[in-house]
């Protein structure tokens, strides 16, 4: 699973799955959905950070994002969208949706905090992207879709980076490495494909931190698809606080 601080709890597609009309409402009322997703994530970070401070049991950077947390995030974002839409038009229909989503978001948040916030002792943030360098070479013209992930010494793998698209319009060479550095990483994996839905790992073992991946002249490797990231190793709950 991705880390909470990786930033992608839920997406515009997730919002649309929950509420098919949200894009139309946001467009009509001039609401920035990307900004609302960011604000809702920050609200969740504040709630989770408060729980961590009460117990001194972990850091925000160690929190693993779960499916339940993603649902909380989507509902909270929708509540923010319809709250703004209501105050823009004072439309009771928007007001009703705002209050309904706010209630659902509060209940979803309580379930997350009562059920347990997952933590990992050796968190690795996903790479911000990849650094790709095109040069002269013999590889035929292609469009690449690329993602990278970090791997630590125990074999745990971070969530993969956002997709980077590299278009080579003529014979070329291509070398790729992750963008930035990550404390605790011992190596990295590259996932590549010729469409965003068909990304496969390009090496059996992790590549070294100083090692680049070079595009082959023939087919790409058919390894596993990108994983979901690190799994929680322990859980912290409100109930544990109450017992103390």
Secondary structure as UniProt FT lines:
FT   HELIX           4..6
FT   HELIX           12..18
FT   TURN            20..21
FT   HELIX           22..29
FT   HELIX           33..55
FT   HELIX           60..62
FT   STRAND          63..64
FT   HELIX           67..89
FT   HELIX           92..115
FT   STRAND          117..119
FT   STRAND          130..139
FT   STRAND          142..152
FT   TURN            153..154
FT   STRAND          164..168
FT   STRAND          172..178
FT   TURN            183..184
FT   STRAND          185..193
FT   TURN            196..197
FT   STRAND          200..201
FT   STRAND          207..208
FT   TURN            209..210
FT   STRAND          213..214
FT   STRAND          234..236
FT   HELIX           238..243
//
